[in-house]
Amino acid sequence: MKRPIAYITAPWGENEFENTENAAKYCRAVYDAGFSPICPMLFLPLFLSDEIPQEHKDGIDMAREYLRRSHVLVVCGDTVDESMKNDIAVAERLRITATTLDGILTVKGQGRAEGGHRRE
């Protein structure tokens, strides 16, 4: 089965360990819902330094390219920050469906005979 690519966006904070933990949790939930998750927060910081202006810009450009290639934008977390608003605007401009993690899990749950067990 070919899984549609789902770009994960969320309000990333200053704590890189918390960001990584949340990103992995979101990716797992999206994977369980039948998508191939892509979350630049999980891997771009491994080789790019945000403190170097060119690398910061390159990271934004790379993330935008991943979003362009995605089938859906999944908005995760409890708040929406400026970076997420930009992702949502780019998705809208490119006619990429934007939804929430809860939205994907709810839709997936509707198709299950056993009644939508969710993994948090």
Secondary structure, 3 states (H helix, E strand, C coil): CCCCEEEEECCCCCCHHHHHHHHHHHHHHHHHCCCEEECHHHHHHHHCCCCCHHHHHHHHHHHHHHHHCCCEEEECCCCCCHHHHHHHHHHHHCCCEEEEHHHHHHHHHHCCCCCCCCCC
